[in-house]
């Protein structure tokens, strides 16, 4: 069971890890920060190439700035469908070309009303040419990115919870099938034996597991029960029942010295007459003769509800058990009610002759 359970758990863990390696990247959101940095750095190069003073190329600078703004708008649309403002500030130094709204703008109201974590500043390293500072500062509102990251985090959390619930149920099912259910079956077997040690139970009907260690223990319980039944017999059924019970603090201690009970029964003897003479005449065939007689006696006694309690060699002790005093009173009450109802008791059926069964002894004519 241990090896089987270990293999199953290992396979399930490997599958779960591979599944998480494939799904977690899909549910993890990373903001395109590198795109903003590269685009701002490109705009900084354009800013330097546009020049300053009389040689400034305003059309080139304005066109590149417009492309930069459109690019940031596309990024915002890819991040979220809510059309939230993404680029909220832009400052290009040195100021030139009229420093119109396209080159220098800053949404101070929005920047002042959001948390500091929701604002990202991307500024290039200033370059000084002829004493003039060239730099670009971009301000981004990260609301859309934060919303997407939070939503991805929720999906990832739900996926992890789902995986934990599925794996937990799978592990519990495997433990129940391979360990707990066989133990419950064995406990049920022990309780059945404790209730009635003399009953011939079908233990295979209570076994639902394969050929594992627990199945070996179940078979061992069945064999031990059979040995106890043979060793203690009917008289020791109470000893088996009491010691097999799992209730009580001292249930692990075996106690064969239980208080006795008065049992009522009908006893009979079957005697082989002139056994000494038979032994002298039959010699080595005497065991065959005795075993044949024993087989017939056992079959007939068992057939009529009794049992052979002891074999004395030339005699057999037969017992028809009635029970304890309570059983005897119940039996007597039933007999009286039956006698009063019918007016007379039904006659007891006489024991039929065993002449026919004696003829079943092999080579009886030869032996006689």
N, C-alpha and C positions, 0 to 999 in steps of 0.2 A: 504494500500500500504506500509506503514511504517513497519508494522510487517512482511509482506511477504518479502520485500526487506531485512530487517534485518536477517530473517531466511536464505535466500539464501546466503547472504554475509557470515554469520557465518559458514554455511556448506562448502562453498568454501574455506574459510580461514583454517578450520580444515583439509580439504583434502590436501591443499597446505602444511601446517605445517607437517602433517604426511609423505607426499611425500618427503619433504626436509629432514626430520629426517632419512628416509630410504636411500636416494640417496647421501646426503652430505658425510657420512662416506665412501661411495664407491669412491667418487671423491677426498677425502682428503688423501694425501700421508704423511706417517710418516716414517722417516728413521729408520732403525734397529740399532740404537745407542746402545741399551742395549746388542745386540748380540756381538758387538765388545768389549764392556767392559767386558762381561762375558768370552769371549774367551781369551782376553788378561790376565785377572785375572787367568784363568786356566793355561795359558802358564807360568805365574809367579810362580805358585805352582810347575809346572814341572821343572822350572829353579832351584828352591830350592832343589827339590828331586834329581836332577841330580848330585848335589854335586860339590866339587871343589878340585883341586889338584890331588893327586894320586887316589882318590876314584871317580873321575868324570866319569859319564856314558855318553859318547858323542853320542853313538848310540841312546840312549833314548831321549836325548835332541834334536838331529838332526831330529829324526823321528817325535817327537812332534811338532817341529818347522815347518816341512814340512806339517803336517796335519793342522796346524794353517794357513799356507799360502794358502793351497788348500781350506780351509773353507772360507777365505776371498775372494778367487777367485770365489767361488760359490755364495757368497753374491753379488758380483759385477755383475755376470751374471743374477741373479734374478732381480736386480735393473734395468738394462738396457741391451739391446741387442747390444750396440755399442762396447762392449769389452774394455771399458776404464779401464786404470790402476787404481786400488783402493788402495791397500796397497803399498805405495811408500817409506816407511822407516820402519826399525825394528832395535832396539838396545837392546841387552840382556847383562846385567851385572851380574856377572863379565865376562870378556872376557876369553874364554877358547876354547878348541877343535880347536885351530888354528884360531878362530874368522873368519871363512870363510864367503863367501857371503850369505850362508843360515842363519847365525845367526845375522850378522850385515851388513845392507845395507841401503843406503840413496840416493834417486834420487834428488840430490841438484839442478840440472838444472830445473826439473819440479817444485820443491817446490819454487824456486826463481822466476819463471815466472807466477805464478798464484796469485790470490788475497788471502789475509789473510783469508777471509771468506770461501774460498774453501778448506782450510787445517784444519784437525781435529787431535789433539794430544790426545792419550790415554796412560796414564802412571800410572803404579801401584805404590802403596806406598812402598818405599824402606824398605827392611828387612836387618838387619845387624846380621850376624852369624860369630862369631869368628873374628869380625872386618872387615868382607868382606861384601860389599853392593850387595844385590840381588834385581834387578828391571828389568822391561820390558817397553820399550817405543815403541809405534806404531804410525806411521804417515799415515793418510788416505787422499786421494784426493776425495773430495766430489762433483766432477763435475757431475757424473751420478745422485746422489741424488738431487742436485740442479735442474738439467734438469727435472727430474721426478716431483719434487715439483712444478716447474713452469708450466709444462704441466697439472698437476692436477689442479693448480690454474686457468688456462685458461678454462679447462672443467667446473670447478665449477662456474666461472664467466658467461660462456655461459648458464649454466643451470639456474642460478639465473635470468639472463636476459630473458630467455625463460619463466620462471615462472611468472615474472613480466608482460611480454607482454600478456601472456594467461590470467592471473587474471585481468589485466586492461581491456582487451577486454570483458571478461565475466562480469565484473562489469558495464562497459559501456553498454553492451547489456541488462543487467537487468534493469539498470536505464532508458534506452531508451524504453524498453517494458512496464515497470510498471509506469513510471512517465512522461517521455518526450513525448512519442507517445500519451497518453491520453490528455496531455495538448495541443499538436498540433491538435488533433481531436476537442477539445473544441474550440480552436481558429478558426478552419475551420467552425465549426457550427456558431459561433458568426458572422464571416464574411459572411456566407451564409444568415443569418437573416438580417444583415445590408444591403446586396445587394437587397434582395426582402423579406420584412417582411411578405407579404401575401402568399408566396409560401408555400405549405404544403410539407416540406422536410421529407425524410426518414432518420432520425438521426441514426437509428440502422445500416444502411449501412456504416456509418462513425465511428462506435464504434468497436474497435478491442480488447478491454480489457475485463477482467472478472468482477465479481461482487465485485469490490473494491471501495474505496472512490471516485476515479475519475469517475467511472461509475455512482455513485450516483449523482455527480455534473453534468454529462452529461444529465441524466434524468431530473434534476432540471432545466437545461437550456432549455430543450425541453418544460417542463411545463410552465416555466415563459414566454417563447416565445408565447405559445398558449394563456396564460392569457393576454399578451400585445395585441395580435391580436384581442382577443375578446373585450378587454376594449377600445382600440383606434379605431378599425375598419379600414375601407378603408381610411377614412379621416385622420386618424392619422398614416398611414403607413410611411409617411415622418418623423414623430417624432421618430418612432421606429428605422427607418433606420439610422437617423443622430445620435441618442444617442447610438446605438449599435456599431457604428463604433469606432475602437480603435485608430485611428490616431488623432494626435493633442495633444497639451499640456493639454487641459481641457477635455480630453476624459472621465475622471472619474466623471465629473459633469453632472447631469441630467438637461436638458433644455427643458421643454415642450413648451416654448413660442418661437417657431420658426416662422419666417416670413411666412405669408400665400401666397398661389398661387391661381390664378383664374383657376378654373376647369370648363370645359364645360361638360354637361351631359343632358340626356333626363329624365325628371321627369314625373311620372305618379301616379295617385291615384286610389286605389281600395276601394270603399265605400260600406258598408253594409247598404242598404236602410232600413228605418223604424227601426233603431236599438233600439230606445226606446220602440217601440211596441214589438219587439222581446224579449227584456229584460223582459218586463211585462208579456208576455205570457210564455216564457220558464223558467223564474225564475232560479232555480239552474242548469238547463241544458244549460244556456247561455254560460258558459265557454267551455263546450264541443263543442258547435256549433261554437264559435269564434275560438277555437283552430283548429277545422277541416278546417274551411275556411282559416286560416293562413297557415296551412300545404299545402293546394292546391296552394295558392298564392305564397308561397315561392318556391315550387317545380317548378312551371311554370316560374316564373321570373328568377330563377337560370338557368333553362333549356335554356332560350333564352338570356343568357349572361348578365343578370342584377342581381340586389340584392335588397332586401327589407331593406330600410334604417331605417325606424321607424314604430312602431305600435302605432296608435292613438286610439286604442280601436275598434271603428267602421270603421276605415279606415287604409290603409296601404300605406306608401310612397315608391314608387318603383323608382329605379335609374338605368339608363344605362349610364355608365360613358364613355366619349369620351377622355378626357385628358385635358392638358393645351393648350395654344395657338399654340404651335408648333405641337402638335398632331392633333389639329383641322385643321391647314393648310395642313398637310400631308393627312389627311382624305379627305379634300375637293379636293385636287389635284388628288387623286386616283379616286374620284367620277367623276370629270370632264373628266379625261382621259378615264374612262370606258364609259361615255356617248358619247364622241366624237367618240370612236372606234366603237360603236354599232349603232350609229345614233340616239338612243333613250335610255333613262335610263330604266333599268329593273324594272318592277312593284314591289312595296313593298308587301310582302306577308301579307295578312290581319290576324289579330289576330283571331284565331279560337275560336269558341264558347266554353264556359266552362260548357255547359249543361251536357256533359258526365262526367266531373270531379266533378260537384256538386253531381252527383249520388253516388260518392265515400264516401260522408259523412255518417258515421254509424248512423243508426236509423233516417235517414232524414224523412222518412214517418211518423215516430212516432212523431218527433219534429214538423213537419208541421201539 
